[in-house]
Amino acid sequence: MSQNPNEQSADPIENIVRTAPVVIPALGALLIFLLAFIATFMA
């Protein structure tokens, strides 16, 4: 099994790592918004 080093590997973890710096803060902001909405709704 010889691999060509010029070929792009279709690694799903590599795709997740590439999008993590955008997705994690967006999900954090959504979570904070939902928690604040629930807190004001319950008050």
mmCIF file of the N, C-alpha and C atoms, coordinates in Angstrom:
data_MODEL
# 
_entry.id   MODEL 
# 
loop_
_atom_site.group_PDB 
_atom_site.id 
_atom_site.type_symbol 
_atom_site.label_atom_id 
_atom_site.label_alt_id 
_atom_site.label_comp_id 
_atom_site.label_asym_id 
_atom_site.label_entity_id 
_atom_site.label_seq_id 
_atom_site.pdbx_PDB_ins_code 
_atom_site.Cartn_x 
_atom_site.Cartn_y 
_atom_site.Cartn_z 
_atom_site.occupancy 
_atom_site.B_iso_or_equiv 
_atom_site.pdbx_formal_charge 
_atom_site.auth_seq_id 
_atom_site.auth_comp_id 
_atom_site.auth_asym_id 
_atom_site.auth_atom_id 
_atom_site.pdbx_PDB_model_num 
ATOM 1   N N  . MET A 1 1  ? 0.842   -1.190 0.000  1.00 0.00 ? 1  MET A N  1 
ATOM 2   C CA . MET A 1 1  ? 0.000   0.000  0.000  1.00 0.00 ? 1  MET A CA 1 
ATOM 3   C C  . MET A 1 1  ? 0.881   1.246  0.000  1.00 0.00 ? 1  MET A C  1 
ATOM 4   N N  . SER A 1 2  ? 1.042   1.831  -1.135 1.00 0.00 ? 2  SER A N  1 
ATOM 5   C CA . SER A 1 2  ? 1.818   3.067  -1.201 1.00 0.00 ? 2  SER A CA 1 
ATOM 6   C C  . SER A 1 2  ? 0.860   4.229  -1.445 1.00 0.00 ? 2  SER A C  1 
ATOM 7   N N  . GLN A 1 3  ? 1.073   5.287  -0.702 1.00 0.00 ? 3  GLN A N  1 
ATOM 8   C CA . GLN A 1 3  ? 0.226   6.472  -0.827 1.00 0.00 ? 3  GLN A CA 1 
ATOM 9   C C  . GLN A 1 3  ? 1.009   7.577  -1.504 1.00 0.00 ? 3  GLN A C  1 
ATOM 10  N N  . ASN A 1 4  ? 0.315   8.323  -2.337 1.00 0.00 ? 4  ASN A N  1 
ATOM 11  C CA . ASN A 1 4  ? 0.918   9.480  -2.976 1.00 0.00 ? 4  ASN A CA 1 
ATOM 12  C C  . ASN A 1 4  ? 0.835   10.652 -2.004 1.00 0.00 ? 4  ASN A C  1 
ATOM 13  N N  . PRO A 1 5  ? 1.963   11.266 -1.635 1.00 0.00 ? 5  PRO A N  1 
ATOM 14  C CA . PRO A 1 5  ? 1.892   12.365 -0.652 1.00 0.00 ? 5  PRO A CA 1 
ATOM 15  C C  . PRO A 1 5  ? 1.207   13.611 -1.188 1.00 0.00 ? 5  PRO A C  1 
ATOM 16  N N  . ASN A 1 6  ? 1.004   13.705 -2.490 1.00 0.00 ? 6  ASN A N  1 
ATOM 17  C CA . ASN A 1 6  ? 0.351   14.877 -3.070 1.00 0.00 ? 6  ASN A CA 1 
ATOM 18  C C  . ASN A 1 6  ? -1.169  14.790 -3.021 1.00 0.00 ? 6  ASN A C  1 
ATOM 19  N N  . GLU A 1 7  ? -1.710  13.599 -2.723 1.00 0.00 ? 7  GLU A N  1 
ATOM 20  C CA . GLU A 1 7  ? -3.163  13.442 -2.668 1.00 0.00 ? 7  GLU A CA 1 
ATOM 21  C C  . GLU A 1 7  ? -3.699  13.997 -1.357 1.00 0.00 ? 7  GLU A C  1 
ATOM 22  N N  . GLN A 1 8  ? -4.875  14.606 -1.433 1.00 0.00 ? 8  GLN A N  1 
ATOM 23  C CA . GLN A 1 8  ? -5.535  15.106 -0.233 1.00 0.00 ? 8  GLN A CA 1 
ATOM 24  C C  . GLN A 1 8  ? -6.271  13.954 0.444  1.00 0.00 ? 8  GLN A C  1 
ATOM 25  N N  . SER A 1 9  ? -6.047  13.795 1.741  1.00 0.00 ? 9  SER A N  1 
ATOM 26  C CA . SER A 1 9  ? -6.755  12.745 2.466  1.00 0.00 ? 9  SER A CA 1 
ATOM 27  C C  . SER A 1 9  ? -8.136  13.253 2.857  1.00 0.00 ? 9  SER A C  1 
ATOM 28  N N  . ALA A 1 10 ? -9.110  12.392 2.746  1.00 0.00 ? 10 ALA A N  1 
ATOM 29  C CA . ALA A 1 10 ? -10.484 12.751 3.104  1.00 0.00 ? 10 ALA A CA 1 
ATOM 30  C C  . ALA A 1 10 ? -10.726 12.327 4.552  1.00 0.00 ? 10 ALA A C  1 
ATOM 31  N N  . ASP A 1 11 ? -10.034 12.978 5.487  1.00 0.00 ? 11 ASP A N  1 
ATOM 32  C CA . ASP A 1 11 ? -10.141 12.642 6.893  1.00 0.00 ? 11 ASP A CA 1 
ATOM 33  C C  . ASP A 1 11 ? -11.257 13.471 7.527  1.00 0.00 ? 11 ASP A C  1 
ATOM 34  N N  . PRO A 1 12 ? -12.284 12.833 8.071  1.00 0.00 ? 12 PRO A N  1 
ATOM 35  C CA . PRO A 1 12 ? -13.383 13.615 8.663  1.00 0.00 ? 12 PRO A CA 1 
ATOM 36  C C  . PRO A 1 12 ? -12.949 14.417 9.883  1.00 0.00 ? 12 PRO A C  1 
ATOM 37  N N  . ILE A 1 13 ? -11.976 13.930 10.631 1.00 0.00 ? 13 ILE A N  1 
ATOM 38  C CA . ILE A 1 13 ? -11.503 14.673 11.800 1.00 0.00 ? 13 ILE A CA 1 
ATOM 39  C C  . ILE A 1 13 ? -10.803 15.954 11.360 1.00 0.00 ? 13 ILE A C  1 
ATOM 40  N N  . GLU A 1 14 ? -10.106 15.893 10.235 1.00 0.00 ? 14 GLU A N  1 
ATOM 41  C CA . GLU A 1 14 ? -9.449  17.085 9.711  1.00 0.00 ? 14 GLU A CA 1 
ATOM 42  C C  . GLU A 1 14 ? -10.475 18.144 9.324  1.00 0.00 ? 14 GLU A C  1 
ATOM 43  N N  . ASN A 1 15 ? -11.626 17.732 8.810  1.00 0.00 ? 15 ASN A N  1 
ATOM 44  C CA . ASN A 1 15 ? -12.686 18.685 8.475  1.00 0.00 ? 15 ASN A CA 1 
ATOM 45  C C  . ASN A 1 15 ? -13.286 19.304 9.728  1.00 0.00 ? 15 ASN A C  1 
ATOM 46  N N  . ILE A 1 16 ? -13.426 18.517 10.787 1.00 0.00 ? 16 ILE A N  1 
ATOM 47  C CA . ILE A 1 16 ? -13.971 19.038 12.037 1.00 0.00 ? 16 ILE A CA 1 
ATOM 48  C C  . ILE A 1 16 ? -13.008 20.046 12.658 1.00 0.00 ? 16 ILE A C  1 
ATOM 49  N N  . VAL A 1 17 ? -11.719 19.722 12.633 1.00 0.00 ? 17 VAL A N  1 
ATOM 50  C CA . VAL A 1 17 ? -10.712 20.618 13.214 1.00 0.00 ? 17 VAL A CA 1 
ATOM 51  C C  . VAL A 1 17 ? -10.657 21.929 12.443 1.00 0.00 ? 17 VAL A C  1 
ATOM 52  N N  . ARG A 1 18 ? -10.889 21.870 11.135 1.00 0.00 ? 18 ARG A N  1 
ATOM 53  C CA . ARG A 1 18 ? -10.865 23.086 10.326 1.00 0.00 ? 18 ARG A CA 1 
ATOM 54  C C  . ARG A 1 18 ? -12.028 24.015 10.659 1.00 0.00 ? 18 ARG A C  1 
ATOM 55  N N  . THR A 1 19 ? -13.192 23.459 10.990 1.00 0.00 ? 19 THR A N  1 
ATOM 56  C CA . THR A 1 19 ? -14.364 24.291 11.264 1.00 0.00 ? 19 THR A CA 1 
ATOM 57  C C  . THR A 1 19 ? -14.555 24.587 12.757 1.00 0.00 ? 19 THR A C  1 
ATOM 58  N N  . ALA A 1 20 ? -13.772 23.956 13.630 1.00 0.00 ? 20 ALA A N  1 
ATOM 59  C CA . ALA A 1 20 ? -13.951 24.128 15.072 1.00 0.00 ? 20 ALA A CA 1 
ATOM 60  C C  . ALA A 1 20 ? -13.784 25.569 15.543 1.00 0.00 ? 20 ALA A C  1 
ATOM 61  N N  . PRO A 1 21 ? -12.798 26.356 15.062 1.00 0.00 ? 21 PRO A N  1 
ATOM 62  C CA . PRO A 1 21 ? -12.669 27.732 15.569 1.00 0.00 ? 21 PRO A CA 1 
ATOM 63  C C  . PRO A 1 21 ? -13.860 28.629 15.242 1.00 0.00 ? 21 PRO A C  1 
ATOM 64  N N  . VAL A 1 22 ? -14.690 28.246 14.291 1.00 0.00 ? 22 VAL A N  1 
ATOM 65  C CA . VAL A 1 22 ? -15.877 29.038 13.957 1.00 0.00 ? 22 VAL A CA 1 
ATOM 66  C C  . VAL A 1 22 ? -17.101 28.495 14.680 1.00 0.00 ? 22 VAL A C  1 
ATOM 67  N N  . VAL A 1 23 ? -17.221 27.177 14.734 1.00 0.00 ? 23 VAL A N  1 
ATOM 68  C CA . VAL A 1 23 ? -18.427 26.546 15.264 1.00 0.00 ? 23 VAL A CA 1 
ATOM 69  C C  . VAL A 1 23 ? -18.499 26.658 16.783 1.00 0.00 ? 23 VAL A C  1 
ATOM 70  N N  . ILE A 1 24 ? -17.393 26.464 17.484 1.00 0.00 ? 24 ILE A N  1 
ATOM 71  C CA . ILE A 1 24 ? -17.423 26.451 18.949 1.00 0.00 ? 24 ILE A CA 1 
ATOM 72  C C  . ILE A 1 24 ? -17.838 27.808 19.523 1.00 0.00 ? 24 ILE A C  1 
ATOM 73  N N  . PRO A 1 25 ? -17.268 28.953 19.078 1.00 0.00 ? 25 PRO A N  1 
ATOM 74  C CA . PRO A 1 25 ? -17.760 30.235 19.616 1.00 0.00 ? 25 PRO A CA 1 
ATOM 75  C C  . PRO A 1 25 ? -19.207 30.532 19.227 1.00 0.00 ? 25 PRO A C  1 
ATOM 76  N N  . ALA A 1 26 ? -19.627 30.104 18.040 1.00 0.00 ? 26 ALA A N  1 
ATOM 77  C CA . ALA A 1 26 ? -21.014 30.338 17.637 1.00 0.00 ? 26 ALA A CA 1 
ATOM 78  C C  . ALA A 1 26 ? -21.967 29.545 18.526 1.00 0.00 ? 26 ALA A C  1 
ATOM 79  N N  . LEU A 1 27 ? -21.623 28.308 18.821 1.00 0.00 ? 27 LEU A N  1 
ATOM 80  C CA . LEU A 1 27 ? -22.471 27.515 19.716 1.00 0.00 ? 27 LEU A CA 1 
ATOM 81  C C  . LEU A 1 27 ? -22.445 28.064 21.134 1.00 0.00 ? 27 LEU A C  1 
ATOM 82  N N  . GLY A 1 28 ? -21.302 28.575 21.564 1.00 0.00 ? 28 GLY A N  1 
ATOM 83  C CA . GLY A 1 28 ? -21.223 29.193 22.888 1.00 0.00 ? 28 GLY A CA 1 
ATOM 84  C C  . GLY A 1 28 ? -22.107 30.417 22.988 1.00 0.00 ? 28 GLY A C  1 
ATOM 85  N N  . ALA A 1 29 ? -22.089 31.260 21.952 1.00 0.00 ? 29 ALA A N  1 
ATOM 86  C CA . ALA A 1 29 ? -22.932 32.456 21.951 1.00 0.00 ? 29 ALA A CA 1 
ATOM 87  C C  . ALA A 1 29 ? -24.408 32.072 21.941 1.00 0.00 ? 29 ALA A C  1 
ATOM 88  N N  . LEU A 1 30 ? -24.758 31.043 21.184 1.00 0.00 ? 30 LEU A N  1 
ATOM 89  C CA . LEU A 1 30 ? -26.141 30.575 21.155 1.00 0.00 ? 30 LEU A CA 1 
ATOM 90  C C  . LEU A 1 30 ? -26.569 30.043 22.523 1.00 0.00 ? 30 LEU A C  1 
ATOM 91  N N  . LEU A 1 31 ? -25.673 29.312 23.181 1.00 0.00 ? 31 LEU A N  1 
ATOM 92  C CA . LEU A 1 31 ? -25.991 28.781 24.503 1.00 0.00 ? 31 LEU A CA 1 
ATOM 93  C C  . LEU A 1 31 ? -26.188 29.901 25.515 1.00 0.00 ? 31 LEU A C  1 
ATOM 94  N N  . ILE A 1 32 ? -25.318 30.916 25.487 1.00 0.00 ? 32 ILE A N  1 
ATOM 95  C CA . ILE A 1 32 ? -25.463 32.046 26.411 1.00 0.00 ? 32 ILE A CA 1 
ATOM 96  C C  . ILE A 1 32 ? -26.779 32.781 26.147 1.00 0.00 ? 32 ILE A C  1 
ATOM 97  N N  . PHE A 1 33 ? -27.126 32.970 24.864 1.00 0.00 ? 33 PHE A N  1 
ATOM 98  C CA . PHE A 1 33 ? -28.381 33.631 24.532 1.00 0.00 ? 33 PHE A CA 1 
ATOM 99  C C  . PHE A 1 33 ? -29.578 32.836 25.045 1.00 0.00 ? 33 PHE A C  1 
ATOM 100 N N  . LEU A 1 34 ? -29.545 31.525 24.864 1.00 0.00 ? 34 LEU A N  1 
ATOM 101 C CA . LEU A 1 34 ? -30.657 30.704 25.328 1.00 0.00 ? 34 LEU A CA 1 
ATOM 102 C C  . LEU A 1 34 ? -30.771 30.725 26.854 1.00 0.00 ? 34 LEU A C  1 
ATOM 103 N N  . LEU A 1 35 ? -29.642 30.677 27.546 1.00 0.00 ? 35 LEU A N  1 
ATOM 104 C CA . LEU A 1 35 ? -29.688 30.722 29.004 1.00 0.00 ? 35 LEU A CA 1 
ATOM 105 C C  . LEU A 1 35 ? -30.208 32.075 29.497 1.00 0.00 ? 35 LEU A C  1 
ATOM 106 N N  . ALA A 1 36 ? -29.802 33.159 28.852 1.00 0.00 ? 36 ALA A N  1 
ATOM 107 C CA . ALA A 1 36 ? -30.304 34.476 29.239 1.00 0.00 ? 36 ALA A CA 1 
ATOM 108 C C  . ALA A 1 36 ? -31.796 34.599 28.946 1.00 0.00 ? 36 ALA A C  1 
ATOM 109 N N  . PHE A 1 37 ? -32.250 34.039 27.822 1.00 0.00 ? 37 PHE A N  1 
ATOM 110 C CA . PHE A 1 37 ? -33.661 34.075 27.486 1.00 0.00 ? 37 PHE A CA 1 
ATOM 111 C C  . PHE A 1 37 ? -34.483 33.301 28.512 1.00 0.00 ? 37 PHE A C  1 
ATOM 112 N N  . ILE A 1 38 ? -33.986 32.133 28.909 1.00 0.00 ? 38 ILE A N  1 
ATOM 113 C CA . ILE A 1 38 ? -34.696 31.328 29.903 1.00 0.00 ? 38 ILE A CA 1 
ATOM 114 C C  . ILE A 1 38 ? -34.727 32.051 31.252 1.00 0.00 ? 38 ILE A C  1 
ATOM 115 N N  . ALA A 1 39 ? -33.611 32.693 31.623 1.00 0.00 ? 39 ALA A N  1 
ATOM 116 C CA . ALA A 1 39 ? -33.556 33.399 32.904 1.00 0.00 ? 39 ALA A CA 1 
ATOM 117 C C  . ALA A 1 39 ? -34.526 34.573 32.932 1.00 0.00 ? 39 ALA A C  1 
ATOM 118 N N  . THR A 1 40 ? -34.628 35.322 31.827 1.00 0.00 ? 40 THR A N  1 
ATOM 119 C CA . THR A 1 40 ? -35.554 36.460 31.808 1.00 0.00 ? 40 THR A CA 1 
ATOM 120 C C  . THR A 1 40 ? -36.997 35.973 31.703 1.00 0.00 ? 40 THR A C  1 
ATOM 121 N N  . PHE A 1 41 ? -37.220 34.844 31.050 1.00 0.00 ? 41 PHE A N  1 
ATOM 122 C CA . PHE A 1 41 ? -38.570 34.309 30.941 1.00 0.00 ? 41 PHE A CA 1 
ATOM 123 C C  . PHE A 1 41 ? -39.070 33.798 32.283 1.00 0.00 ? 41 PHE A C  1 
ATOM 124 N N  . MET A 1 42 ? -38.165 33.190 33.063 1.00 0.00 ? 42 MET A N  1 
ATOM 125 C CA . MET A 1 42 ? -38.552 32.640 34.358 1.00 0.00 ? 42 MET A CA 1 
ATOM 126 C C  . MET A 1 42 ? -38.701 33.729 35.432 1.00 0.00 ? 42 MET A C  1 
ATOM 127 N N  . ALA A 1 43 ? -38.055 34.871 35.230 1.00 0.00 ? 43 ALA A N  1 
ATOM 128 C CA . ALA A 1 43 ? -38.070 35.915 36.273 1.00 0.00 ? 43 ALA A CA 1 
ATOM 129 C C  . ALA A 1 43 ? -39.416 36.617 36.359 1.00 0.00 ? 43 ALA A C  1 
# 
